[in-house]
Amino acid sequence: MKQVYLDNAATTPMSPEVIDLMVDKMKNVYGNASTGYGLGRDASMVMEVSRRALAKSINAKETEIIFTSGGTESDNTAIFQTARKRVNMGKHIITTVIEHQAVLKPLETLEKEGFEVTYLPVDEHGNISLTDFKSALRDDTILVTIMMGNNEVGSRMPIHEIGEILKDHQAWFHTDAVQAYGLIDIDVKADHIDLLSTSAHKINGPKMMGFLYKSNETNFPSLIQGGEQETKRRAGTENVPAIAGFEKAVEFLTATEKANLQTKYFEFKQQVIAGLTNNDVKFEINGELSEASLNHVLNLWIPGISTEIMQTNLDLAGFAVSGGSACTAGNLEPSHVLIAMFGKNSPRVSESIRISFGHYTTTEEIADFIEAISSIYKRLTK
């Protein structure tokens, strides 16, 4: 049976070019980048070339890129280390109710340590209000951590506007860009971003690899203690093949390619919506159909069919979709994002699926998906 992968917001398949490059580096550049002999210098050179390219991708300086194991470590480092470094300046933090658990869990821990966290609400489209943000901002706010784009419904946050508000404030501005990086243009200087998290596996790169952008104007100790790698900012021997693979994945994502992908994904959304409508499938979009969203994510409420039943039936038919964030999909708890948008008693929280497109998704696969979900819907709603 043919398998159609439509869960690219959870992870993406590695591109053949990335795999080939990483295999080459594993074979030929296996030295420790911290050593001083030839093999180590070769590894260090590969790493620094990659660092320079990744910095350029967000208009940062290469000295501002710290290689990490991915988005979770980057988020944890930015949040914990900022709070603990700046505790004497205040204990107030601002975030949103729809952040990824890699942000929400550290904040829960900090609340137990005496920090105060303001969770900004969202509307039914998954958007925050700048008026709410301005009202929440205080003189003792030390950190604002707001995602660039939501991983469940695709809503984009007003990052530039928040950065403008914060540029003369003491608070450091962190954004979880894991879902947005590689899909939209990012300029950390223009947006006054102090800290930014990414993950390679969302853009057809390797898993357990990412970077934390940390502005040279920010300063805090390493979260992971040990050696003096990453100029003492992150201990642990660097994964040079994965770093090179991350750079290779980014190499394909030119400004033109990112724009083309957003257009392609928006067309996929329209194809799904038109196809389901024509087949008399009852559904509603969780979020909004807007080209300004992260267009690779389409979250649908299908009344009367539970998420688990629809997901299972699609799986049996050869289609991989999600019920929400992959980091929480293994439990029976409803999506905190949909609860924030519609309330805990809304049937949407237990009757919605997330479809997410990727670089290798085709129009033919979308057509097959429409046929499959329409057939399942008619069978289950007889």
C-alpha positions in Angstrom: 0.0 0.0 0.0 1.3 3.4 -0.9 2.1 5.7 2.0 1.3 9.4 1.8 3.0 11.5 4.4 1.1 14.6 5.5 2.6 15.3 8.9 5.4 17.6 7.9 4.8 19.9 10.9 5.9 17.0 13.1 9.0 16.3 11.1 10.2 16.1 7.5 12.0 13.4 5.5 15.7 14.2 5.0 16.5 15.3 1.5 18.8 12.9 -0.5 21.3 15.8 -0.9 21.5 16.2 2.9 21.9 12.4 3.4 24.7 12.2 0.8 26.6 15.2 2.3 26.3 13.8 5.8 27.5 10.4 4.8 30.5 12.0 3.1 31.3 14.0 6.3 30.9 10.9 8.5 33.4 9.1 6.4 35.9 11.8 5.8 35.6 14.6 8.4 35.4 12.5 11.6 37.8 14.5 13.7 36.9 16.3 16.9 36.5 20.0 16.0 38.1 21.0 19.3 41.5 19.3 18.6 44.4 21.1 17.0 45.7 18.6 14.4 44.6 18.3 10.8 41.5 16.2 11.2 40.2 18.4 13.9 40.9 21.5 11.9 39.1 20.1 9.0 36.0 19.4 11.2 36.2 22.9 12.7 36.4 24.5 9.2 33.3 22.6 8.0 31.5 23.7 11.2 32.4 27.4 10.9 31.5 27.5 7.2 28.1 26.1 8.1 27.8 28.6 11.0 28.4 31.5 8.7 25.7 30.3 6.2 23.2 29.7 9.0 23.8 33.1 10.5 23.3 34.7 7.1 20.0 33.0 6.8 18.5 35.2 9.6 20.8 38.3 9.1 22.8 37.4 12.2 26.6 37.4 12.9 28.3 34.1 12.9 29.4 34.7 16.5 25.7 34.8 17.5 24.9 31.2 16.4 25.2 28.4 19.0 24.7 24.8 17.7 22.3 22.8 19.9 20.4 19.5 19.7 17.3 21.2 18.4 14.4 23.4 19.2 13.7 22.0 22.7 17.2 22.6 23.9 17.3 26.1 22.3 14.0 27.1 23.9 15.0 25.7 27.3 18.4 27.5 27.2 16.9 30.8 26.2 14.2 30.7 28.8 16.0 29.2 31.9 19.2 31.1 31.4 17.6 34.5 30.7 15.4 34.2 33.8 18.1 33.1 36.1 20.6 35.6 34.8 18.3 38.5 35.0 16.3 37.7 38.2 17.7 40.8 40.0 16.1 42.9 37.3 12.6 41.4 37.7 10.7 38.2 37.7 8.0 38.8 35.1 7.8 36.9 31.8 5.3 37.2 29.0 4.3 34.4 26.6 1.1 33.1 24.9 -1.2 30.2 25.7 -0.5 28.4 22.5 3.3 28.0 22.8 5.0 24.7 22.2 5.5 22.6 25.3 9.3 23.2 25.0 8.4 26.8 26.1 5.4 26.1 28.4 7.1 23.4 30.5 10.2 25.5 31.4 7.9 28.4 32.3 5.9 26.1 34.6 9.2 25.3 36.3 10.1 28.9 36.6 6.7 29.7 38.2 7.5 27.2 40.9 10.8 29.1 41.5 8.8 32.3 42.1 8.7 33.9 38.6 5.4 35.4 37.4 4.3 34.5 33.9 1.6 36.3 31.9 -0.1 34.0 29.3 -1.6 36.1 26.5 -4.9 34.7 25.2 -5.6 34.2 21.5 -8.8 34.7 19.4 -10.6 32.0 17.4 -8.0 32.3 14.7 -5.1 31.7 17.0 -3.9 35.3 17.0 -2.8 37.4 20.0 -3.8 41.1 20.5 -1.0 43.7 20.6 -3.2 45.7 23.0 -3.1 42.8 25.4 0.6 42.6 24.9 1.1 46.2 25.7 -1.1 46.0 28.7 0.9 43.0 30.0 4.3 44.6 29.6 5.7 45.9 32.9 8.9 47.7 34.0 10.0 44.4 35.7 9.4 42.2 32.6 12.7 40.5 31.9 11.7 38.1 29.1 9.1 37.9 26.3 8.9 34.5 24.6 6.4 34.3 21.7 6.5 31.8 18.9 6.9 33.0 15.3 4.3 30.7 13.9 2.0 28.1 15.5 2.7 24.4 14.8 -1.0 23.3 15.1 -3.0 25.9 13.3 -0.4 27.9 11.4 -1.2 31.4 12.9 1.7 33.9 12.7 2.5 36.2 15.6 3.2 39.9 15.1 6.9 39.5 15.7 8.1 42.7 14.1 5.6 44.8 16.0 6.5 43.2 19.3 10.2 43.8 18.6 9.5 47.4 17.9 7.7 47.8 21.2 10.6 46.0 23.1 13.6 47.6 21.4 13.8 50.3 24.2 12.7 48.0 27.0 14.8 45.9 29.3 13.1 42.7 28.4 14.9 40.3 26.1 12.8 39.0 23.2 12.9 35.3 22.4 11.0 33.6 19.6 10.5 29.9 18.9 10.9 29.9 15.2 11.1 26.1 14.8 7.9 25.9 12.7 8.6 29.1 10.7 12.3 28.9 10.0 12.9 28.0 6.3 9.4 28.9 5.3 9.4 32.7 5.7 12.1 35.3 5.6 13.6 36.1 9.0 15.7 39.2 9.9 16.6 39.2 13.6 18.1 42.7 13.4 15.1 44.3 11.7 12.7 42.6 14.2 14.9 43.4 17.3 15.0 39.7 18.3 17.5 38.8 21.0 17.1 35.0 21.0 15.7 32.6 18.4 15.3 28.8 18.3 15.4 26.6 15.2 15.4 22.8 14.4 16.9 21.2 11.3 14.4 18.3 11.1 11.6 20.6 10.2 13.3 21.6 6.9 14.4 18.2 5.5 17.5 18.2 7.6 18.7 15.8 10.4 17.0 15.3 13.7 18.7 16.3 17.0 20.3 19.4 15.4 19.4 23.0 15.6 20.8 26.4 16.6 20.1 29.1 19.1 20.6 32.6 17.9 21.8 34.6 20.8 22.5 38.3 20.1 25.9 39.5 21.1 24.2 42.0 23.4 22.8 39.2 25.5 24.9 37.3 28.0 24.2 34.2 30.1 26.1 31.1 31.1 25.7 27.7 29.3 22.8 25.6 30.3 24.8 22.4 29.6 28.0 22.3 31.6 31.1 20.4 30.6 33.7 21.3 28.0 34.3 24.7 26.4 32.8 24.0 23.0 30.9 26.8 21.2 33.2 29.3 22.9 32.0 28.1 26.3 28.3 28.7 25.4 27.2 25.0 25.0 29.3 22.1 26.2 29.5 18.8 24.2 31.4 17.7 21.1 29.7 19.2 18.1 28.0 16.9 15.6 29.8 18.1 12.5 28.0 15.9 9.9 24.6 17.0 11.2 25.8 20.7 11.2 26.8 20.4 7.6 23.5 18.6 6.8 21.6 21.5 8.4 23.5 24.0 6.2 22.8 21.9 3.1 19.0 21.9 3.9 19.1 25.7 4.3 21.0 26.1 1.1 17.9 25.2 -0.9 15.7 27.6 0.9 16.4 30.8 -1.0 14.0 33.7 -0.6 12.4 32.7 -4.0 12.1 29.1 -2.9 10.4 30.1 0.4 7.9 32.2 -1.4 7.3 29.5 -4.0 6.7 26.9 -1.2 4.2 29.2 0.6 2.3 29.6 -2.6 2.4 25.9 -3.3 1.1 25.1 0.2 -1.6 27.6 0.0 -2.8 26.0 -3.3 -2.8 22.6 -1.5 -5.0 24.1 1.2 -7.4 25.4 -1.5 -7.3 22.0 -3.2 -8.3 20.2 0.0 -11.0 22.7 0.9 -12.5 22.5 -2.6 -12.3 18.7 -2.8 -13.9 18.1 0.6 -16.6 20.7 -0.2 -17.4 19.0 -3.6 -17.7 15.7 -1.8 -20.1 17.0 0.8 -17.8 16.5 3.7 -18.8 18.8 6.6 -15.8 20.6 8.0 -14.5 23.9 9.3 -11.0 25.4 9.4 -9.4 25.8 12.8 -7.5 29.1 12.2 -8.0 31.1 9.1 -7.4 30.6 5.4 -4.9 33.4 4.9 -1.7 33.6 2.8 -0.2 35.4 5.7 -0.3 32.2 7.8 2.2 29.3 7.8 0.6 27.7 4.8 2.0 24.2 5.3 -0.4 23.7 8.2 -4.1 23.0 7.7 -6.2 22.1 10.8 -9.7 20.9 10.1 -12.7 20.2 12.4 -14.8 17.4 11.1 -17.9 17.3 13.2 -19.1 14.0 14.6 -15.9 12.0 14.0 -13.3 11.9 16.8 -9.7 12.7 16.1 -8.5 9.3 17.1 -11.0 7.5 14.8 -10.3 9.7 11.8 -6.6 9.5 12.3 -6.7 5.7 12.6 -8.9 5.2 9.5 -6.6 7.5 7.5 -3.6 5.5 8.8 -5.1 2.2 7.7 -5.7 3.8 4.3 -2.0 4.8 4.0 -2.2 8.5 5.0 -0.1 10.0 7.9 -1.8 13.0 9.6 -1.8 14.3 13.1 -4.2 15.2 15.8 -2.0 18.1 16.9 1.6 18.6 18.1 3.7 15.4 17.7 5.2 16.1 21.2 1.8 15.5 22.8 0.1 13.2 20.3 0.9 10.1 22.3 -1.4 11.1 25.2 -5.2 11.4 25.3 -5.1 15.1 26.3 -6.9 17.4 23.9 -4.9 20.1 22.1 -4.1 23.1 24.4 -4.0 25.2 21.3 -7.6 24.4 20.3 -8.8 24.7 23.9 -7.2 28.2 23.9 -9.0 29.1 20.7 -12.4 27.6 21.3 -12.8 26.6 24.9 -12.4 23.2 26.6 -16.0 22.2 26.0 -15.9 22.8 22.2 -16.2 19.6 20.1 -13.4 20.9 18.0 -10.8 19.9 20.6 -11.6 16.2 20.1 -12.8 16.2 16.5 -9.9 17.9 14.6 -7.0 16.7 12.5 -3.9 18.5 11.4 -2.7 18.1 7.8 0.8 19.5 7.0 2.4 19.7 3.6 6.1 19.4 2.8 8.7 19.9 0.0 7.9 16.5 -1.5 4.1 16.6 -1.2 2.4 16.4 -4.7 -0.9 17.5 -6.1 -1.7 13.8 -6.9 -1.2 12.9 -3.2 -3.6 15.7 -2.1 -6.1 14.3 -4.6 -5.7 10.8 -3.2 -6.1 12.2 0.3 -9.3 14.0 -0.6 -10.7 10.8 -2.0 -9.7 8.8 1.1 -11.0 11.2 3.7 -14.3 11.6 1.8 -14.8 7.9 1.6 -14.0 7.5 5.3 -16.4 10.4 6.2 -19.3 8.9 4.2 -18.7 5.5 5.8 -18.5 6.8 9.3 -21.5 9.1 9.0 -24.0 6.7 7.5 
